[in-house]
Amino acid sequence: MHMGAEKEYKQEQRATKEVDYVQVIESKSFKKLMHDRRKFIIPLTIFFLVFYFLLPILTSYTTFLNTPAIGDISWVWLFALAQFVMTWVLCTVYVKKAASFDKQADQIMKEMEQGGDSR
């Protein structure tokens, strides 16, 4: 059964039209996809880096985080815990957003395979 699926896949590959990737790169839809990705990734990366490096900077140059927040638990422990939460949240947000980018990319490839030139 596995061999049949492989043969079918190879036949589909031969049946599809070759895609001109230079045309893909120059298309409006691809440029929009890249703009949307940059618009999403750059602010997210900046936020992550600032939040991540704020902990060592604040613990090195200030004593604010050493003050108790809840009982004997200081702000530094809460900030460190928040970094783990932030990492998981950003990862989840990225995975969900990446799915929409994948849909856009699939649509671009379908357009190009059909001979569309949306420049």
FIKOLZA-1660 file (N, C-alpha, C; in steps of 0.1 Angstrom, whole numbers, plus 5000, padded with zeros to 4 digits):
% residues 119
   i   px   py   pz ch aa at
   1 5008 4988 5000  A  M  N
   1 5000 5000 5000  A  M CA
   1 5009 5013 5000  A  M  C
   2 5020 5012 5007  A  H  N
   2 5029 5024 5008  A  H CA
   2 5035 5027 4994  A  H  C
   3 5038 5017 4987  A  M  N
   3 5044 5019 4973  A  M CA
   3 5034 5025 4964  A  M  C
   4 5021 5022 4965  A  G  N
   4 5011 5027 4957  A  G CA
   4 5009 5042 4959  A  G  C
   5 5010 5046 4972  A  A  N
   5 5009 5060 4975  A  A CA
   5 5021 5068 4970  A  A  C
   6 5033 5062 4970  A  E  N
   6 5045 5069 4965  A  E CA
   6 5044 5070 4950  A  E  C
   7 5039 5060 4943  A  K  N
   7 5037 5061 4929  A  K CA
   7 5027 5072 4925  A  K  C
   8 5016 5073 4933  A  E  N
   8 5006 5083 4930  A  E CA
   8 5012 5097 4932  A  E  C
   9 5020 5099 4943  A  Y  N
   9 5026 5112 4946  A  Y CA
   9 5035 5116 4934  A  Y  C
  10 5043 5106 4929  A  K  N
  10 5052 5109 4919  A  K CA
  10 5045 5113 4906  A  K  C
  11 5034 5106 4903  A  Q  N
  11 5026 5110 4891  A  Q CA
  11 5020 5124 4893  A  Q  C
  12 5016 5127 4905  A  E  N
  12 5010 5141 4907  A  E CA
  12 5021 5151 4905  A  E  C
  13 5033 5148 4909  A  Q  N
  13 5044 5158 4907  A  Q CA
  13 5047 5160 4893  A  Q  C
  14 5046 5149 4885  A  R  N
  14 5049 5151 4870  A  R CA
  14 5038 5159 4863  A  R  C
  15 5025 5157 4868  A  A  N
  15 5014 5163 4862  A  A CA
  15 5013 5178 4865  A  A  C
  16 5019 5182 4876  A  T  N
  16 5018 5196 4879  A  T CA
  16 5028 5204 4870  A  T  C
  17 5024 5216 4868  A  K  N
  17 5031 5225 4859  A  K CA
  17 5043 5231 4867  A  K  C
  18 5055 5232 4861  A  E  N
  18 5066 5238 4867  A  E CA
  18 5063 5253 4871  A  E  C
  19 5067 5257 4883  A  V  N
  19 5064 5270 4888  A  V CA
  19 5077 5279 4886  A  V  C
  20 5075 5291 4880  A  D  N
  20 5085 5300 4879  A  D CA
  20 5087 5308 4892  A  D  C
  21 5097 5305 4899  A  Y  N
  21 5098 5311 4913  A  Y CA
  21 5102 5326 4912  A  Y  C
  22 5108 5330 4902  A  V  N
  22 5111 5344 4900  A  V CA
  22 5098 5352 4899  A  V  C
  23 5088 5346 4891  A  Q  N
  23 5075 5352 4890  A  Q CA
  23 5068 5352 4903  A  Q  C
  24 5069 5341 4911  A  V  N
  24 5063 5341 4924  A  V CA
  24 5068 5352 4933  A  V  C
  25 5081 5354 4933  A  I  N
  25 5088 5364 4941  A  I CA
  25 5083 5378 4937  A  I  C
  26 5081 5380 4925  A  E  N
  26 5077 5394 4920  A  E CA
  26 5062 5396 4920  A  E  C
  27 5054 5386 4924  A  S  N
  27 5040 5388 4924  A  S CA
  27 5035 5396 4936  A  S  C
  28 5024 5403 4934  A  K  N
  28 5018 5412 4945  A  K CA
  28 5015 5403 4957  A  K  C
  29 5009 5392 4955  A  S  N
  29 5004 5384 4966  A  S CA
  29 5016 5379 4975  A  S  C
  30 5027 5375 4968  A  F  N
  30 5039 5371 4976  A  F CA
  30 5045 5383 4984  A  F  C
  31 5045 5394 4977  A  K  N
  31 5051 5406 4984  A  K CA
  31 5042 5410 4996  A  K  C
  32 5029 5408 4995  A  K  N
  32 5019 5410 5006  A  K CA
  32 5022 5400 5017  A  K  C
  33 5024 5388 5013  A  L  N
  33 5027 5377 5023  A  L CA
  33 5040 5381 5031  A  L  C
  34 5050 5385 5024  A  M  N
  34 5063 5388 5031  A  M CA
  34 5061 5401 5040  A  M  C
  35 5053 5410 5035  A  H  N
  35 5050 5422 5043  A  H CA
  35 5042 5419 5056  A  H  C
  36 5032 5410 5054  A  D  N
  36 5024 5406 5066  A  D CA
  36 5033 5398 5076  A  D  C
  37 5042 5390 5071  A  R  N
  37 5051 5382 5080  A  R CA
  37 5060 5391 5088  A  R  C
  38 5066 5401 5081  A  R  N
  38 5075 5410 5087  A  R CA
  38 5068 5419 5097  A  R  C
  39 5056 5423 5094  A  K  N
  39 5047 5431 5103  A  K CA
  39 5044 5424 5115  A  K  C
  40 5043 5411 5115  A  F  N
  40 5040 5402 5126  A  F CA
  40 5052 5399 5134  A  F  C
  41 5063 5394 5127  A  I  N
  41 5074 5388 5134  A  I CA
  41 5083 5399 5140  A  I  C
  42 5086 5410 5134  A  I  N
  42 5095 5420 5140  A  I CA
  42 5090 5425 5153  A  I  C
  43 5078 5430 5155  A  P  N
  43 5074 5434 5168  A  P CA
  43 5074 5423 5178  A  P  C
  44 5070 5411 5174  A  L  N
  44 5070 5400 5184  A  L CA
  44 5084 5397 5188  A  L  C
  45 5094 5397 5179  A  T  N
  45 5108 5395 5183  A  T CA
  45 5113 5406 5192  A  T  C
  46 5110 5418 5189  A  I  N
  46 5115 5429 5197  A  I CA
  46 5109 5428 5211  A  I  C
  47 5096 5425 5212  A  F  N
  47 5090 5423 5225  A  F CA
  47 5097 5412 5233  A  F  C
  48 5099 5401 5226  A  F  N
  48 5105 5389 5233  A  F CA
  48 5119 5393 5238  A  F  C
  49 5127 5399 5230  A  L  N
  49 5141 5402 5234  A  L CA
  49 5142 5412 5245  A  L  C
  50 5133 5422 5245  A  V  N
  50 5133 5432 5255  A  V CA
  50 5128 5426 5268  A  V  C
  51 5118 5418 5268  A  F  N
  51 5113 5411 5280  A  F CA
  51 5123 5401 5285  A  F  C
  52 5130 5394 5276  A  Y  N
  52 5140 5384 5281  A  Y CA
  52 5152 5391 5287  A  Y  C
  53 5157 5401 5281  A  F  N
  53 5169 5408 5286  A  F CA
  53 5166 5417 5298  A  F  C
  54 5154 5421 5300  A  L  N
  54 5150 5430 5311  A  L CA
  54 5154 5423 5325  A  L  C
  55 5152 5410 5326  A  L  N
  55 5155 5404 5339  A  L CA
  55 5169 5405 5343  A  L  C
  56 5179 5401 5335  A  P  N
  56 5193 5402 5339  A  P CA
  56 5197 5417 5341  A  P  C
  57 5192 5426 5333  A  I  N
  57 5195 5440 5334  A  I CA
  57 5190 5445 5347  A  I  C
  58 5177 5443 5350  A  L  N
  58 5171 5448 5362  A  L CA
  58 5178 5442 5375  A  L  C
  59 5181 5429 5374  A  T  N
  59 5187 5423 5386  A  T CA
  59 5202 5427 5388  A  T  C
  60 5208 5432 5377  A  S  N
  60 5222 5436 5378  A  S CA
  60 5223 5451 5383  A  S  C
  61 5214 5459 5378  A  Y  N
  61 5216 5473 5380  A  Y CA
  61 5206 5480 5390  A  Y  C
  62 5196 5472 5394  A  T  N
  62 5186 5478 5404  A  T CA
  62 5183 5467 5415  A  T  C
  63 5177 5472 5425  A  T  N
  63 5173 5463 5436  A  T CA
  63 5157 5461 5437  A  T  C
  64 5150 5467 5427  A  F  N
  64 5136 5467 5427  A  F CA
  64 5130 5453 5428  A  F  C
  65 5136 5444 5420  A  L  N
  65 5131 5430 5419  A  L CA
  65 5133 5422 5431  A  L  C
  66 5142 5427 5440  A  N  N
  66 5145 5419 5452  A  N CA
  66 5135 5422 5463  A  N  C
  67 5126 5431 5461  A  T  N
  67 5116 5434 5471  A  T CA
  67 5105 5423 5471  A  T  C
  68 5099 5420 5483  A  P  N
  68 5089 5410 5484  A  P CA
  68 5076 5414 5476  A  P  C
  69 5070 5405 5469  A  A  N
  69 5058 5407 5462  A  A CA
  69 5046 5400 5469  A  A  C
  70 5048 5387 5471  A  I  N
  70 5037 5379 5478  A  I CA
  70 5044 5371 5489  A  I  C
  71 5043 5376 5501  A  G  N
  71 5050 5369 5512  A  G CA
  71 5065 5370 5511  A  G  C
  72 5071 5358 5511  A  D  N
  72 5086 5358 5509  A  D CA
  72 5090 5357 5494  A  D  C
  73 5081 5356 5485  A  I  N
  73 5084 5355 5471  A  I CA
  73 5086 5369 5465  A  I  C
  74 5098 5371 5460  A  S  N
  74 5102 5384 5455  A  S CA
  74 5098 5386 5440  A  S  C
  75 5098 5398 5435  A  W  N
  75 5094 5402 5422  A  W CA
  75 5103 5394 5411  A  W  C
  76 5115 5392 5415  A  V  N
  76 5124 5385 5405  A  V CA
  76 5119 5371 5402  A  V  C
  77 5113 5364 5412  A  W  N
  77 5107 5351 5409  A  W CA
  77 5095 5352 5400  A  W  C
  78 5087 5362 5403  A  L  N
  78 5075 5364 5395  A  L CA
  78 5078 5367 5380  A  L  C
  79 5089 5376 5379  A  F  N
  79 5093 5380 5365  A  F CA
  79 5099 5368 5358  A  F  C
  80 5107 5360 5365  A  A  N
  80 5112 5348 5358  A  A CA
  80 5101 5338 5354  A  A  C
  81 5092 5336 5363  A  L  N
  81 5080 5328 5359  A  L CA
  81 5073 5333 5347  A  L  C
  82 5071 5346 5347  A  A  N
  82 5064 5353 5336  A  A CA
  82 5071 5351 5323  A  A  C
  83 5085 5349 5323  A  Q  N
  83 5092 5346 5311  A  Q CA
  83 5088 5333 5305  A  Q  C
  84 5086 5323 5314  A  F  N
  84 5082 5310 5309  A  F CA
  84 5068 5311 5303  A  F  C
  85 5059 5318 5309  A  V  N
  85 5045 5320 5304  A  V CA
  85 5046 5327 5291  A  V  C
  86 5054 5338 5291  A  M  N
  86 5055 5346 5278  A  M CA
  86 5060 5338 5267  A  M  C
  87 5069 5329 5269  A  T  N
  87 5075 5320 5259  A  T CA
  87 5064 5311 5253  A  T  C
  88 5056 5305 5261  A  W  N
  88 5046 5296 5257  A  W CA
  88 5035 5304 5250  A  W  C
  89 5031 5315 5255  A  V  N
  89 5021 5323 5248  A  V CA
  89 5025 5328 5234  A  V  C
  90 5038 5333 5233  A  L  N
  90 5043 5337 5220  A  L CA
  90 5044 5326 5211  A  L  C
  91 5048 5314 5215  A  C  N
  91 5049 5303 5207  A  C CA
  91 5035 5299 5201  A  C  C
  92 5025 5299 5210  A  T  N
  92 5011 5295 5206  A  T CA
  92 5006 5306 5196  A  T  C
  93 5008 5318 5198  A  V  N
  93 5004 5329 5189  A  V CA
  93 5011 5327 5176  A  V  C
  94 5024 5324 5176  A  Y  N
  94 5031 5323 5163  A  Y CA
  94 5026 5311 5155  A  Y  C
  95 5024 5300 5162  A  V  N
  95 5019 5288 5155  A  V CA
  95 5005 5290 5148  A  V  C
  96 4996 5297 5155  A  K  N
  96 4983 5300 5150  A  K CA
  96 4984 5310 5138  A  K  C
  97 4993 5320 5139  A  K  N
  97 4995 5330 5128  A  K CA
  97 5002 5323 5117  A  K  C
  98 5011 5314 5119  A  A  N
  98 5019 5307 5108  A  A CA
  98 5009 5299 5100  A  A  C
  99 4999 5294 5106  A  A  N
  99 4989 5287 5098  A  A CA
  99 4982 5295 5087  A  A  C
 100 4980 5308 5091  A  S  N
 100 4974 5317 5081  A  S CA
 100 4984 5321 5070  A  S  C
 101 4997 5322 5074  A  F  N
 101 5007 5324 5064  A  F CA
 101 5009 5312 5055  A  F  C
 102 5007 5300 5060  A  D  N
 102 5008 5288 5051  A  D CA
 102 4996 5288 5041  A  D  C
 103 4985 5292 5046  A  K  N
 103 4973 5293 5037  A  K CA
 103 4976 5303 5026  A  K  C
 104 4982 5315 5029  A  Q  N
 104 4985 5325 5019  A  Q CA
 104 4995 5319 5009  A  Q  C
 105 5005 5312 5014  A  A  N
 105 5015 5306 5005  A  A CA
 105 5009 5296 4996  A  A  C
 106 5000 5287 5001  A  D  N
 106 4994 5277 4993  A  D CA
 106 4986 5284 4982  A  D  C
 107 4979 5295 4986  A  Q  N
 107 4971 5302 4976  A  Q CA
 107 4980 5308 4965  A  Q  C
 108 4991 5313 4969  A  I  N
 108 5000 5319 4959  A  I CA
 108 5005 5308 4949  A  I  C
 109 5009 5296 4955  A  M  N
 109 5013 5285 4946  A  M CA
 109 5002 5280 4937  A  M  C
 110 4990 5280 4942  A  K  N
 110 4979 5276 4933  A  K CA
 110 4977 5286 4922  A  K  C
 111 4978 5299 4925  A  E  N
 111 4977 5309 4915  A  E CA
 111 4988 5308 4904  A  E  C
 112 5000 5305 4909  A  M  N
 112 5011 5304 4899  A  M CA
 112 5010 5291 4891  A  M  C
 113 5006 5281 4897  A  E  N
 113 5004 5268 4889  A  E CA
 113 4994 5269 4878  A  E  C
 114 4984 5278 4881  A  Q  N
 114 4973 5280 4871  A  Q CA
 114 4977 5291 4861  A  Q  C
 115 4989 5296 4862  A  G  N
 115 4994 5305 4852  A  G CA
 115 4990 5320 4856  A  G  C
 116 4986 5322 4868  A  G  N
 116 4982 5336 4872  A  G CA
 116 4995 5344 4875  A  G  C
 117 4994 5356 4871  A  D  N
 117 5005 5366 4874  A  D CA
 117 4999 5378 4880  A  D  C
 118 4998 5377 4893  A  S  N
 118 4991 5389 4900  A  S CA
 118 5001 5399 4904  A  S  C
 119 5008 5405 4894  A  R  N
 119 5018 5415 4897  A  R CA
 119 5012 5428 4899  A  R  C
% end
